[in-house]
């Protein structure tokens, strides 16, 4: 996960939500700009990029619903041929 919030805000978010995954703090918005997810209002869009081990973008999911995001990611990974470990 990447966020344009600062490291302190992301750390508080991760602790509050018991996140079991890393959160990239992109406060300077370099990554968000590179992936073209910045909105004109200054926040990033909720898009999920599926990137292969070779760096190739396999899929971009622009239809994100926070309540089903985990299940959607699992389904997309399976559809792309990744199996759960």
PDB file of N, CA, C and O in Angstrom:
ATOM      1  N   UNK A   1       0.847  -1.169   0.000  1.00  0.00           N
ATOM      2  CA  UNK A   1       0.000   0.000   0.000  1.00  0.00           C
ATOM      3  C   UNK A   1       0.892   1.230   0.000  1.00  0.00           C
ATOM      4  O   UNK A   1       1.937   1.250   0.649  1.00  0.00           O
ATOM      5  N   UNK A   2       0.480   2.235  -0.718  1.00  0.00           N
ATOM      6  CA  UNK A   2       1.189   3.515  -0.742  1.00  0.00           C
ATOM      7  C   UNK A   2       0.207   4.628  -0.411  1.00  0.00           C
ATOM      8  O   UNK A   2      -0.963   4.589  -0.792  1.00  0.00           O
ATOM      9  N   UNK A   3       0.710   5.611   0.301  1.00  0.00           N
ATOM     10  CA  UNK A   3      -0.118   6.745   0.703  1.00  0.00           C
ATOM     11  C   UNK A   3       0.691   8.024   0.550  1.00  0.00           C
ATOM     12  O   UNK A   3       1.904   8.020   0.763  1.00  0.00           O
ATOM     13  N   UNK A   4       0.035   9.111   0.185  1.00  0.00           N
ATOM     14  CA  UNK A   4       0.717  10.398   0.091  1.00  0.00           C
ATOM     15  C   UNK A   4       0.780  11.108   1.444  1.00  0.00           C
ATOM     16  O   UNK A   4       1.234  12.249   1.528  1.00  0.00           O
ATOM     17  N   UNK A   5       0.328  10.437   2.493  1.00  0.00           N
ATOM     18  CA  UNK A   5       0.439  11.002   3.836  1.00  0.00           C
ATOM     19  C   UNK A   5       1.872  10.842   4.341  1.00  0.00           C
ATOM     20  O   UNK A   5       2.638  10.025   3.831  1.00  0.00           O
ATOM     21  N   UNK A   6       2.216  11.640   5.357  1.00  0.00           N
ATOM     22  CA  UNK A   6       3.563  11.550   5.926  1.00  0.00           C
ATOM     23  C   UNK A   6       3.710  10.269   6.752  1.00  0.00           C
ATOM     24  O   UNK A   6       2.725   9.595   7.052  1.00  0.00           O
ATOM     25  N   UNK A   7       4.936   9.950   7.108  1.00  0.00           N
ATOM     26  CA  UNK A   7       5.238   8.704   7.808  1.00  0.00           C
ATOM     27  C   UNK A   7       4.508   8.605   9.147  1.00  0.00           C
ATOM     28  O   UNK A   7       4.069   7.519   9.526  1.00  0.00           O
ATOM     29  N   UNK A   8       4.372   9.707   9.862  1.00  0.00           N
ATOM     30  CA  UNK A   8       3.683   9.683  11.161  1.00  0.00           C
ATOM     31  C   UNK A   8       2.205   9.319  10.992  1.00  0.00           C
ATOM     32  O   UNK A   8       1.671   8.515  11.757  1.00  0.00           O
ATOM     33  N   UNK A   9       1.551   9.907   9.998  1.00  0.00           N
ATOM     34  CA  UNK A   9       0.141   9.611   9.736  1.00  0.00           C
ATOM     35  C   UNK A   9      -0.031   8.157   9.323  1.00  0.00           C
ATOM     36  O   UNK A   9      -0.964   7.490   9.770  1.00  0.00           O
ATOM     37  N   UNK A  10       0.866   7.662   8.469  1.00  0.00           N
ATOM     38  CA  UNK A  10       0.775   6.268   8.025  1.00  0.00           C
ATOM     39  C   UNK A  10       1.034   5.295   9.161  1.00  0.00           C
ATOM     40  O   UNK A  10       0.379   4.257   9.253  1.00  0.00           O
ATOM     41  N   UNK A  11       1.986   5.623  10.031  1.00  0.00           N
ATOM     42  CA  UNK A  11       2.273   4.765  11.177  1.00  0.00           C
ATOM     43  C   UNK A  11       1.065   4.698  12.103  1.00  0.00           C
ATOM     44  O   UNK A  11       0.707   3.621  12.579  1.00  0.00           O
ATOM     45  N   UNK A  12       0.436   5.840  12.361  1.00  0.00           N
ATOM     46  CA  UNK A  12      -0.762   5.867  13.210  1.00  0.00           C
ATOM     47  C   UNK A  12      -1.891   5.062  12.567  1.00  0.00           C
ATOM     48  O   UNK A  12      -2.593   4.325  13.260  1.00  0.00           O
ATOM     49  N   UNK A  13      -2.076   5.196  11.237  1.00  0.00           N
ATOM     50  CA  UNK A  13      -3.095   4.436  10.515  1.00  0.00           C
ATOM     51  C   UNK A  13      -2.840   2.937  10.662  1.00  0.00           C
ATOM     52  O   UNK A  13      -3.758   2.173  10.960  1.00  0.00           O
ATOM     53  N   UNK A  14      -1.592   2.521  10.453  1.00  0.00           N
ATOM     54  CA  UNK A  14      -1.251   1.101  10.530  1.00  0.00           C
ATOM     55  C   UNK A  14      -1.506   0.543  11.931  1.00  0.00           C
ATOM     56  O   UNK A  14      -2.042  -0.556  12.074  1.00  0.00           O
ATOM     57  N   UNK A  15      -1.129   1.289  12.952  1.00  0.00           N
ATOM     58  CA  UNK A  15      -1.360   0.845  14.334  1.00  0.00           C
ATOM     59  C   UNK A  15      -2.853   0.771  14.646  1.00  0.00           C
ATOM     60  O   UNK A  15      -3.324  -0.213  15.216  1.00  0.00           O
ATOM     61  N   UNK A  16      -3.589   1.805  14.275  1.00  0.00           N
ATOM     62  CA  UNK A  16      -5.029   1.862  14.549  1.00  0.00           C
ATOM     63  C   UNK A  16      -5.778   0.698  13.893  1.00  0.00           C
ATOM     64  O   UNK A  16      -6.716   0.147  14.469  1.00  0.00           O
ATOM     65  N   UNK A  17      -5.350   0.331  12.676  1.00  0.00           N
ATOM     66  CA  UNK A  17      -6.052  -0.703  11.914  1.00  0.00           C
ATOM     67  C   UNK A  17      -5.365  -2.070  11.965  1.00  0.00           C
ATOM     68  O   UNK A  17      -5.737  -2.981  11.224  1.00  0.00           O
ATOM     69  N   UNK A  18      -4.364  -2.212  12.839  1.00  0.00           N
ATOM     70  CA  UNK A  18      -3.628  -3.472  12.969  1.00  0.00           C
ATOM     71  C   UNK A  18      -3.178  -3.991  11.606  1.00  0.00           C
ATOM     72  O   UNK A  18      -3.324  -5.176  11.305  1.00  0.00           O
ATOM     73  N   UNK A  19      -2.634  -3.099  10.792  1.00  0.00           N
ATOM     74  CA  UNK A  19      -2.188  -3.476   9.451  1.00  0.00           C
ATOM     75  C   UNK A  19      -1.072  -4.511   9.532  1.00  0.00           C
ATOM     76  O   UNK A  19      -0.118  -4.357  10.295  1.00  0.00           O
ATOM     77  N   UNK A  20      -1.205  -5.553   8.745  1.00  0.00           N
ATOM     78  CA  UNK A  20      -0.191  -6.615   8.717  1.00  0.00           C
ATOM     79  C   UNK A  20       0.599  -6.545   7.413  1.00  0.00           C
ATOM     80  O   UNK A  20       1.092  -7.561   6.923  1.00  0.00           O
ATOM     81  N   UNK A  21       0.716  -5.342   6.857  1.00  0.00           N
ATOM     82  CA  UNK A  21       1.417  -5.133   5.598  1.00  0.00           C
ATOM     83  C   UNK A  21       2.113  -3.780   5.662  1.00  0.00           C
ATOM     84  O   UNK A  21       1.707  -2.909   6.432  1.00  0.00           O
ATOM     85  N   UNK A  22       3.142  -3.601   4.872  1.00  0.00           N
ATOM     86  CA  UNK A  22       3.844  -2.310   4.887  1.00  0.00           C
ATOM     87  C   UNK A  22       3.057  -1.221   4.175  1.00  0.00           C
ATOM     88  O   UNK A  22       2.306  -1.486   3.236  1.00  0.00           O
ATOM     89  N   UNK A  23       3.243   0.005   4.640  1.00  0.00           N
ATOM     90  CA  UNK A  23       2.618   1.173   4.012  1.00  0.00           C
ATOM     91  C   UNK A  23       3.738   2.113   3.578  1.00  0.00           C
ATOM     92  O   UNK A  23       4.499   2.604   4.412  1.00  0.00           O
ATOM     93  N   UNK A  24       3.835   2.361   2.286  1.00  0.00           N
ATOM     94  CA  UNK A  24       4.827   3.284   1.747  1.00  0.00           C
ATOM     95  C   UNK A  24       4.341   4.709   1.959  1.00  0.00           C
ATOM     96  O   UNK A  24       3.238   5.062   1.543  1.00  0.00           O
ATOM     97  N   UNK A  25       5.160   5.524   2.602  1.00  0.00           N
ATOM     98  CA  UNK A  25       4.834   6.929   2.765  1.00  0.00           C
ATOM     99  C   UNK A  25       5.442   7.699   1.601  1.00  0.00           C
ATOM    100  O   UNK A  25       6.663   7.789   1.470  1.00  0.00           O
ATOM    101  N   UNK A  26       4.583   8.246   0.764  1.00  0.00           N
ATOM    102  CA  UNK A  26       4.987   8.973  -0.436  1.00  0.00           C
ATOM    103  C   UNK A  26       4.609  10.443  -0.279  1.00  0.00           C
ATOM    104  O   UNK A  26       3.908  11.007  -1.120  1.00  0.00           O
ATOM    105  N   UNK A  27       5.081  11.056   0.806  1.00  0.00           N
ATOM    106  CA  UNK A  27       4.687  12.432   1.138  1.00  0.00           C
ATOM    107  C   UNK A  27       5.068  13.432   0.048  1.00  0.00           C
ATOM    108  O   UNK A  27       4.394  14.448  -0.118  1.00  0.00           O
ATOM    109  N   UNK A  28       6.137  13.156  -0.696  1.00  0.00           N
ATOM    110  CA  UNK A  28       6.522  14.067  -1.783  1.00  0.00           C
ATOM    111  C   UNK A  28       5.763  13.762  -3.075  1.00  0.00           C
ATOM    112  O   UNK A  28       5.902  14.478  -4.068  1.00  0.00           O
ATOM    113  N   UNK A  29       4.972  12.710  -3.056  1.00  0.00           N
ATOM    114  CA  UNK A  29       4.070  12.316  -4.148  1.00  0.00           C
ATOM    115  C   UNK A  29       4.790  11.874  -5.418  1.00  0.00           C
ATOM    116  O   UNK A  29       4.205  11.902  -6.500  1.00  0.00           O
ATOM    117  N   UNK A  30       6.046  11.470  -5.300  1.00  0.00           N
ATOM    118  CA  UNK A  30       6.805  11.019  -6.465  1.00  0.00           C
ATOM    119  C   UNK A  30       6.230   9.743  -7.071  1.00  0.00           C
ATOM    120  O   UNK A  30       6.084   9.642  -8.289  1.00  0.00           O
ATOM    121  N   UNK A  31       5.904   8.771  -6.222  1.00  0.00           N
ATOM    122  CA  UNK A  31       5.357   7.499  -6.711  1.00  0.00           C
ATOM    123  C   UNK A  31       3.962   7.728  -7.276  1.00  0.00           C
ATOM    124  O   UNK A  31       3.637   7.216  -8.347  1.00  0.00           O
ATOM    125  N   UNK A  32       3.138   8.489  -6.570  1.00  0.00           N
ATOM    126  CA  UNK A  32       1.772   8.763  -7.029  1.00  0.00           C
ATOM    127  C   UNK A  32       1.780   9.463  -8.384  1.00  0.00           C
ATOM    128  O   UNK A  32       0.951   9.160  -9.243  1.00  0.00           O
ATOM    129  N   UNK A  33       2.699  10.385  -8.580  1.00  0.00           N
ATOM    130  CA  UNK A  33       2.794  11.071  -9.866  1.00  0.00           C
ATOM    131  C   UNK A  33       3.268  10.116 -10.959  1.00  0.00           C
ATOM    132  O   UNK A  33       2.762  10.148 -12.080  1.00  0.00           O
ATOM    133  N   UNK A  34       4.243   9.265 -10.629  1.00  0.00           N
ATOM    134  CA  UNK A  34       4.769   8.310 -11.613  1.00  0.00           C
ATOM    135  C   UNK A  34       3.690   7.338 -12.077  1.00  0.00           C
ATOM    136  O   UNK A  34       3.664   6.952 -13.246  1.00  0.00           O
ATOM    137  N   UNK A  35       2.794   6.938 -11.164  1.00  0.00           N
ATOM    138  CA  UNK A  35       1.727   6.000 -11.507  1.00  0.00           C
ATOM    139  C   UNK A  35       0.432   6.711 -11.919  1.00  0.00           C
ATOM    140  O   UNK A  35      -0.599   6.074 -12.136  1.00  0.00           O
ATOM    141  N   UNK A  36       0.505   8.022 -12.020  1.00  0.00           N
ATOM    142  CA  UNK A  36      -0.609   8.848 -12.503  1.00  0.00           C
ATOM    143  C   UNK A  36      -1.899   8.668 -11.697  1.00  0.00           C
ATOM    144  O   UNK A  36      -2.989   8.556 -12.257  1.00  0.00           O
ATOM    145  N   UNK A  37      -1.747   8.642 -10.372  1.00  0.00           N
ATOM    146  CA  UNK A  37      -2.925   8.480  -9.512  1.00  0.00           C
ATOM    147  C   UNK A  37      -3.265   9.739  -8.709  1.00  0.00           C
ATOM    148  O   UNK A  37      -4.161   9.707  -7.865  1.00  0.00           O
ATOM    149  N   UNK A  38      -2.565  10.841  -8.961  1.00  0.00           N
ATOM    150  CA  UNK A  38      -2.871  12.072  -8.230  1.00  0.00           C
ATOM    151  C   UNK A  38      -4.096  12.744  -8.829  1.00  0.00           C
ATOM    152  O   UNK A  38      -4.200  12.917 -10.043  1.00  0.00           O
ATOM    153  N   UNK A  39      -5.020  13.118  -7.952  1.00  0.00           N
ATOM    154  CA  UNK A  39      -6.184  13.868  -8.406  1.00  0.00           C
ATOM    155  C   UNK A  39      -5.837  15.358  -8.399  1.00  0.00           C
ATOM    156  O   UNK A  39      -4.891  15.767  -7.726  1.00  0.00           O
ATOM    157  N   UNK A  40      -6.578  16.156  -9.126  1.00  0.00           N
ATOM    158  CA  UNK A  40      -6.318  17.599  -9.115  1.00  0.00           C
ATOM    159  C   UNK A  40      -6.503  18.229  -7.732  1.00  0.00           C
ATOM    160  O   UNK A  40      -6.009  19.328  -7.480  1.00  0.00           O
ATOM    161  N   UNK A  41      -7.210  17.539  -6.840  1.00  0.00           N
ATOM    162  CA  UNK A  41      -7.461  18.072  -5.498  1.00  0.00           C
ATOM    163  C   UNK A  41      -6.334  17.770  -4.515  1.00  0.00           C
ATOM    164  O   UNK A  41      -6.399  18.181  -3.356  1.00  0.00           O
ATOM    165  N   UNK A  42      -5.288  17.047  -4.970  1.00  0.00           N
ATOM    166  CA  UNK A  42      -4.128  16.810  -4.115  1.00  0.00           C
ATOM    167  C   UNK A  42      -4.114  15.497  -3.361  1.00  0.00           C
ATOM    168  O   UNK A  42      -3.205  15.260  -2.566  1.00  0.00           O
ATOM    169  N   UNK A  43      -5.088  14.644  -3.586  1.00  0.00           N
ATOM    170  CA  UNK A  43      -5.050  13.325  -2.951  1.00  0.00           C
ATOM    171  C   UNK A  43      -4.927  12.264  -4.035  1.00  0.00           C
ATOM    172  O   UNK A  43      -5.197  12.513  -5.210  1.00  0.00           O
ATOM    173  N   UNK A  44      -4.514  11.075  -3.610  1.00  0.00           N
ATOM    174  CA  UNK A  44      -4.315  10.013  -4.601  1.00  0.00           C
ATOM    175  C   UNK A  44      -5.586   9.179  -4.760  1.00  0.00           C
ATOM    176  O   UNK A  44      -6.362   8.999  -3.822  1.00  0.00           O
ATOM    177  N   UNK A  45      -5.765   8.683  -5.969  1.00  0.00           N
ATOM    178  CA  UNK A  45      -6.900   7.815  -6.266  1.00  0.00           C
ATOM    179  C   UNK A  45      -6.608   6.435  -5.694  1.00  0.00           C
ATOM    180  O   UNK A  45      -5.447   6.065  -5.521  1.00  0.00           O
ATOM    181  N   UNK A  46      -7.649   5.681  -5.403  1.00  0.00           N
ATOM    182  CA  UNK A  46      -7.500   4.323  -4.866  1.00  0.00           C
ATOM    183  C   UNK A  46      -7.473   3.321  -6.010  1.00  0.00           C
ATOM    184  O   UNK A  46      -8.485   2.697  -6.329  1.00  0.00           O
ATOM    185  N   UNK A  47      -6.332   3.179  -6.608  1.00  0.00           N
ATOM    186  CA  UNK A  47      -6.155   2.205  -7.679  1.00  0.00           C
ATOM    187  C   UNK A  47      -5.227   1.121  -7.177  1.00  0.00           C
ATOM    188  O   UNK A  47      -4.343   1.384  -6.363  1.00  0.00           O
ATOM    189  N   UNK A  48      -5.424  -0.101  -7.660  1.00  0.00           N
ATOM    190  CA  UNK A  48      -4.533  -1.202  -7.321  1.00  0.00           C
ATOM    191  C   UNK A  48      -3.784  -1.630  -8.570  1.00  0.00           C
ATOM    192  O   UNK A  48      -4.380  -1.969  -9.592  1.00  0.00           O
ATOM    193  N   UNK A  49      -2.469  -1.605  -8.463  1.00  0.00           N
ATOM    194  CA  UNK A  49      -1.596  -2.056  -9.551  1.00  0.00           C
ATOM    195  C   UNK A  49      -1.086  -3.445  -9.204  1.00  0.00           C
ATOM    196  O   UNK A  49      -0.605  -3.673  -8.095  1.00  0.00           O
ATOM    197  N   UNK A  50      -1.189  -4.367 -10.141  1.00  0.00           N
ATOM    198  CA  UNK A  50      -0.649  -5.707  -9.991  1.00  0.00           C
ATOM    199  C   UNK A  50       0.607  -5.764 -10.848  1.00  0.00           C
ATOM    200  O   UNK A  50       0.539  -5.673 -12.073  1.00  0.00           O
ATOM    201  N   UNK A  51       1.750  -5.914 -10.195  1.00  0.00           N
ATOM    202  CA  UNK A  51       3.038  -5.826 -10.873  1.00  0.00           C
ATOM    203  C   UNK A  51       3.760  -7.154 -10.738  1.00  0.00           C
ATOM    204  O   UNK A  51       3.941  -7.666  -9.632  1.00  0.00           O
ATOM    205  N   UNK A  52       4.176  -7.713 -11.879  1.00  0.00           N
ATOM    206  CA  UNK A  52       4.899  -8.978 -11.890  1.00  0.00           C
ATOM    207  C   UNK A  52       6.303  -8.825 -11.336  1.00  0.00           C
ATOM    208  O   UNK A  52       6.793  -7.710 -11.157  1.00  0.00           O
ATOM    209  N   UNK A  53       6.944  -9.949 -11.066  1.00  0.00           N
ATOM    210  CA  UNK A  53       8.300  -9.918 -10.515  1.00  0.00           C
ATOM    211  C   UNK A  53       9.300  -9.302 -11.486  1.00  0.00           C
ATOM    212  O   UNK A  53      10.389  -8.896 -11.080  1.00  0.00           O
ATOM    213  N   UNK A  54       8.942  -9.232 -12.760  1.00  0.00           N
ATOM    214  CA  UNK A  54       9.813  -8.616 -13.758  1.00  0.00           C
ATOM    215  C   UNK A  54       9.553  -7.114 -13.899  1.00  0.00           C
ATOM    216  O   UNK A  54      10.184  -6.455 -14.725  1.00  0.00           O
ATOM    217  N   UNK A  55       8.628  -6.567 -13.099  1.00  0.00           N
ATOM    218  CA  UNK A  55       8.321  -5.141 -13.134  1.00  0.00           C
ATOM    219  C   UNK A  55       7.206  -4.770 -14.101  1.00  0.00           C
ATOM    220  O   UNK A  55       6.803  -3.609 -14.168  1.00  0.00           O
ATOM    221  N   UNK A  56       6.701  -5.755 -14.856  1.00  0.00           N
ATOM    222  CA  UNK A  56       5.624  -5.486 -15.813  1.00  0.00           C
ATOM    223  C   UNK A  56       4.299  -5.301 -15.073  1.00  0.00           C
ATOM    224  O   UNK A  56       3.965  -6.076 -14.176  1.00  0.00           O
ATOM    225  N   UNK A  57       3.550  -4.268 -15.459  1.00  0.00           N
ATOM    226  CA  UNK A  57       2.226  -4.058 -14.885  1.00  0.00           C
ATOM    227  C   UNK A  57       1.276  -5.051 -15.541  1.00  0.00           C
ATOM    228  O   UNK A  57       1.059  -5.005 -16.752  1.00  0.00           O
ATOM    229  N   UNK A  58       0.714  -5.944 -14.740  1.00  0.00           N
ATOM    230  CA  UNK A  58      -0.160  -6.998 -15.237  1.00  0.00           C
ATOM    231  C   UNK A  58      -1.616  -6.559 -15.306  1.00  0.00           C
ATOM    232  O   UNK A  58      -2.372  -7.008 -16.167  1.00  0.00           O
ATOM    233  N   UNK A  59      -1.997  -5.675 -14.388  1.00  0.00           N
ATOM    234  CA  UNK A  59      -3.392  -5.232 -14.336  1.00  0.00           C
ATOM    235  C   UNK A  59      -3.460  -3.969 -13.488  1.00  0.00           C
ATOM    236  O   UNK A  59      -2.701  -3.803 -12.533  1.00  0.00           O
ATOM    237  N   UNK A  60      -4.381  -3.084 -13.851  1.00  0.00           N
ATOM    238  CA  UNK A  60      -4.688  -1.904 -13.042  1.00  0.00           C
ATOM    239  C   UNK A  60      -6.168  -1.962 -12.724  1.00  0.00           C
ATOM    240  O   UNK A  60      -7.004  -1.949 -13.627  1.00  0.00           O
ATOM    241  N   UNK A  61      -6.495  -2.026 -11.444  1.00  0.00           N
ATOM    242  CA  UNK A  61      -7.891  -2.048 -11.011  1.00  0.00           C
ATOM    243  C   UNK A  61      -8.249  -0.649 -10.529  1.00  0.00           C
ATOM    244  O   UNK A  61      -7.750  -0.194  -9.499  1.00  0.00           O
ATOM    245  N   UNK A  62      -9.111   0.028 -11.271  1.00  0.00           N
ATOM    246  CA  UNK A  62      -9.520   1.393 -10.934  1.00  0.00           C
ATOM    247  C   UNK A  62     -10.871   1.435 -10.226  1.00  0.00           C
ATOM    248  O   UNK A  62     -11.337   2.505  -9.836  1.00  0.00           O
ATOM    249  N   UNK A  63     -11.491   0.284 -10.064  1.00  0.00           N
ATOM    250  CA  UNK A  63     -12.815   0.205  -9.436  1.00  0.00           C
ATOM    251  C   UNK A  63     -12.657  -0.390  -8.044  1.00  0.00           C
ATOM    252  O   UNK A  63     -12.951  -1.566  -7.826  1.00  0.00           O
ATOM    253  N   UNK A  64     -12.192   0.426  -7.107  1.00  0.00           N
ATOM    254  CA  UNK A  64     -11.877  -0.035  -5.765  1.00  0.00           C
ATOM    255  C   UNK A  64     -12.987   0.334  -4.786  1.00  0.00           C
ATOM    256  O   UNK A  64     -13.430   1.481  -4.729  1.00  0.00           O
ATOM    257  N   UNK A  65     -13.418  -0.645  -4.031  1.00  0.00           N
ATOM    258  CA  UNK A  65     -14.375  -0.436  -2.947  1.00  0.00           C
ATOM    259  C   UNK A  65     -13.691  -0.892  -1.663  1.00  0.00           C
ATOM    260  O   UNK A  65     -13.395  -2.079  -1.527  1.00  0.00           O
ATOM    261  N   UNK A  66     -13.429   0.006  -0.720  1.00  0.00           N
ATOM    262  CA  UNK A  66     -12.685  -0.367   0.480  1.00  0.00           C
ATOM    263  C   UNK A  66     -13.226  -1.604   1.209  1.00  0.00           C
ATOM    264  O   UNK A  66     -12.445  -2.408   1.717  1.00  0.00           O
ATOM    265  N   UNK A  67     -14.542  -1.763   1.264  1.00  0.00           N
ATOM    266  CA  UNK A  67     -15.107  -2.899   1.997  1.00  0.00           C
ATOM    267  C   UNK A  67     -14.808  -4.249   1.347  1.00  0.00           C
ATOM    268  O   UNK A  67     -14.769  -5.268   2.036  1.00  0.00           O
ATOM    269  N   UNK A  68     -14.598  -4.268   0.033  1.00  0.00           N
ATOM    270  CA  UNK A  68     -14.332  -5.541  -0.632  1.00  0.00           C
ATOM    271  C   UNK A  68     -12.919  -5.621  -1.215  1.00  0.00           C
ATOM    272  O   UNK A  68     -12.605  -6.561  -1.944  1.00  0.00           O
ATOM    273  N   UNK A  69     -12.073  -4.649  -0.903  1.00  0.00           N
ATOM    274  CA  UNK A  69     -10.743  -4.582  -1.520  1.00  0.00           C
ATOM    275  C   UNK A  69      -9.916  -5.841  -1.273  1.00  0.00           C
ATOM    276  O   UNK A  69      -9.267  -6.336  -2.195  1.00  0.00           O
ATOM    277  N   UNK A  70      -9.924  -6.364  -0.058  1.00  0.00           N
ATOM    278  CA  UNK A  70      -9.142  -7.567   0.246  1.00  0.00           C
ATOM    279  C   UNK A  70      -9.577  -8.756  -0.592  1.00  0.00           C
ATOM    280  O   UNK A  70      -8.745  -9.453  -1.173  1.00  0.00           O
ATOM    281  N   UNK A  71     -10.866  -8.982  -0.653  1.00  0.00           N
ATOM    282  CA  UNK A  71     -11.410 -10.082  -1.452  1.00  0.00           C
ATOM    283  C   UNK A  71     -11.145  -9.853  -2.938  1.00  0.00           C
ATOM    284  O   UNK A  71     -10.822 -10.791  -3.667  1.00  0.00           O
ATOM    285  N   UNK A  72     -11.281  -8.609  -3.383  1.00  0.00           N
ATOM    286  CA  UNK A  72     -11.023  -8.288  -4.789  1.00  0.00           C
ATOM    287  C   UNK A  72      -9.565  -8.561  -5.157  1.00  0.00           C
ATOM    288  O   UNK A  72      -9.284  -9.099  -6.227  1.00  0.00           O
ATOM    289  N   UNK A  73      -8.650  -8.194  -4.279  1.00  0.00           N
ATOM    290  CA  UNK A  73      -7.228  -8.442  -4.528  1.00  0.00           C
ATOM    291  C   UNK A  73      -6.965  -9.937  -4.624  1.00  0.00           C
ATOM    292  O   UNK A  73      -6.267 -10.388  -5.532  1.00  0.00           O
ATOM    293  N   UNK A  74      -7.519 -10.709  -3.693  1.00  0.00           N
ATOM    294  CA  UNK A  74      -7.333 -12.166  -3.727  1.00  0.00           C
ATOM    295  C   UNK A  74      -7.877 -12.751  -5.032  1.00  0.00           C
ATOM    296  O   UNK A  74      -7.231 -13.597  -5.649  1.00  0.00           O
ATOM    297  N   UNK A  75      -9.044 -12.310  -5.445  1.00  0.00           N
ATOM    298  CA  UNK A  75      -9.640 -12.813  -6.692  1.00  0.00           C
ATOM    299  C   UNK A  75      -8.815 -12.427  -7.916  1.00  0.00           C
ATOM    300  O   UNK A  75      -8.622 -13.240  -8.821  1.00  0.00           O
ATOM    301  N   UNK A  76      -8.329 -11.186  -7.943  1.00  0.00           N
ATOM    302  CA  UNK A  76      -7.511 -10.747  -9.071  1.00  0.00           C
ATOM    303  C   UNK A  76      -6.180 -11.494  -9.122  1.00  0.00           C
ATOM    304  O   UNK A  76      -5.718 -11.863 -10.202  1.00  0.00           O
ATOM    305  N   UNK A  77      -5.569 -11.716  -7.974  1.00  0.00           N
ATOM    306  CA  UNK A  77      -4.311 -12.469  -7.954  1.00  0.00           C
ATOM    307  C   UNK A  77      -4.520 -13.887  -8.473  1.00  0.00           C
ATOM    308  O   UNK A  77      -3.698 -14.411  -9.226  1.00  0.00           O
ATOM    309  N   UNK A  78      -5.621 -14.499  -8.065  1.00  0.00           N
ATOM    310  CA  UNK A  78      -5.934 -15.851  -8.558  1.00  0.00           C
ATOM    311  C   UNK A  78      -6.163 -15.833 -10.065  1.00  0.00           C
ATOM    312  O   UNK A  78      -5.671 -16.709 -10.776  1.00  0.00           O
ATOM    313  N   UNK A  79      -6.905 -14.843 -10.558  1.00  0.00           N
ATOM    314  CA  UNK A  79      -7.173 -14.743 -11.992  1.00  0.00           C
ATOM    315  C   UNK A  79      -5.887 -14.519 -12.795  1.00  0.00           C
ATOM    316  O   UNK A  79      -5.792 -14.928 -13.952  1.00  0.00           O
ATOM    317  N   UNK A  80      -4.905 -13.871 -12.173  1.00  0.00           N
ATOM    318  CA  UNK A  80      -3.614 -13.646 -12.831  1.00  0.00           C
ATOM    319  C   UNK A  80      -2.682 -14.836 -12.710  1.00  0.00           C
ATOM    320  O   UNK A  80      -1.566 -14.814 -13.229  1.00  0.00           O
ATOM    321  N   UNK A  81      -3.140 -15.878 -12.023  1.00  0.00           N
ATOM    322  CA  UNK A  81      -2.349 -17.110 -11.953  1.00  0.00           C
ATOM    323  C   UNK A  81      -1.482 -17.260 -10.725  1.00  0.00           C
ATOM    324  O   UNK A  81      -0.643 -18.159 -10.658  1.00  0.00           O
ATOM    325  N   UNK A  82      -1.678 -16.382  -9.744  1.00  0.00           N
ATOM    326  CA  UNK A  82      -0.921 -16.507  -8.499  1.00  0.00           C
ATOM    327  C   UNK A  82      -1.703 -17.374  -7.539  1.00  0.00           C
ATOM    328  O   UNK A  82      -2.910 -17.195  -7.375  1.00  0.00           O
ATOM    329  N   UNK A  83      -1.030 -18.303  -6.911  1.00  0.00           N
ATOM    330  CA  UNK A  83      -1.715 -19.190  -5.969  1.00  0.00           C
ATOM    331  C   UNK A  83      -1.355 -18.781  -4.541  1.00  0.00           C
ATOM    332  O   UNK A  83      -0.252 -18.299  -4.283  1.00  0.00           O
ATOM    333  N   UNK A  84      -2.298 -18.979  -3.618  1.00  0.00           N
ATOM    334  CA  UNK A  84      -2.022 -18.637  -2.218  1.00  0.00           C
ATOM    335  C   UNK A  84      -0.972 -19.570  -1.643  1.00  0.00           C
ATOM    336  O   UNK A  84      -0.904 -20.744  -2.009  1.00  0.00           O
ATOM    337  N   UNK A  85      -0.157 -19.047  -0.747  1.00  0.00           N
ATOM    338  CA  UNK A  85       0.882 -19.859  -0.098  1.00  0.00           C
ATOM    339  C   UNK A  85       0.443 -20.296   1.260  1.00  0.00           C
ATOM    340  O   UNK A  85       1.185 -20.988   1.957  1.00  0.00           O
TER     341      UNK A  85
END
